[in-house]
């Protein structure tokens, strides 16, 4: 069973306040983590095939091509960019724990800042700190799982979701928005049956066992706010990608801002490099390459990056597959299938 990470992390951050003690939050997160592990046990080949067959029918019934769930998400990129993308992925996976912990510390601060910006925009009280239970859980997710088995599941989920996004995009391109709405509505029904119903049951169970009425009320407040912000983020992401399509000579910073929205690119690069240096580890090849590309851009000399359609499509599919839209549907009586 697929669980959404940011859904748990973002909501739980909200509990780090006087009226909702951290120990309650930690207990809630432990409960959710236990549900996650039990959910993994249900991901059998039979379960996966049933779910994929149901999704395939959504596309086939509307005369759209069904997803290739195992396709390499980077295969449509030009060879040089394929190499960079795969290298970046492998360098992160092989990074020492000390480096990941250092990077995560900065990520935790950025996460809190992002949430508070979202809450401020909707006149919801800010959060004060990130409970340890949330820290532990997010670190696990950022590492892609604790065990080889979990890591394989996370990887499979990411690849499959990116390929579903690709098929949805291609369906829109060939059949138009009305057909896409039908496929999307059917797809949401499948996710409700195989994911959301159980997620809702588990969330309510942990909430009832570990949180009091005050915490539960705050939980719902943050849940609704984060959902609204995520919908806005997805819309902003689509606009940024359309900006790339309109300007094929866009620079590397345009891509970085899609990957790391609402953050200064220079600041992110500096912090990541510092974490490697502090732990006496060599700077990753891909970080050096991005630095070179940014210097070329700032100097105005040398070749520009050329974003062809296949490259922009890949950025779109991967970026959207990483967006956390599930929490907007969990425990809702009605799915908004047009969003």
HELIX and SHEET records of a PDB file:
HELIX    1   1 UNK A    5  UNK A   13  1                                   9    
HELIX    2   2 UNK A   22  UNK A   41  1                                  20    
HELIX    3   3 UNK A   45  UNK A   60  1                                  16    
HELIX    4   4 UNK A   79  UNK A   93  1                                  15    
HELIX    5   5 UNK A   97  UNK A  121  1                                  25    
HELIX    6   6 UNK A  132  UNK A  142  1                                  11    
HELIX    7   7 UNK A  148  UNK A  175  1                                  28    
HELIX    8   8 UNK A  177  UNK A  191  1                                  15    
HELIX    9   9 UNK A  192  UNK A  196  3                                   5    
HELIX   10  10 UNK A  197  UNK A  210  1                                  14    
HELIX   11  11 UNK A  213  UNK A  246  1                                  34    
HELIX   12  12 UNK A  252  UNK A  259  1                                   8    
HELIX   13  13 UNK A  265  UNK A  278  1                                  14    
HELIX   14  14 UNK A  285  UNK A  299  1                                  15    
HELIX   15  15 UNK A  309  UNK A  321  1                                  13    
HELIX   16  16 UNK A  326  UNK A  328  5                                   3    
END                                                                             
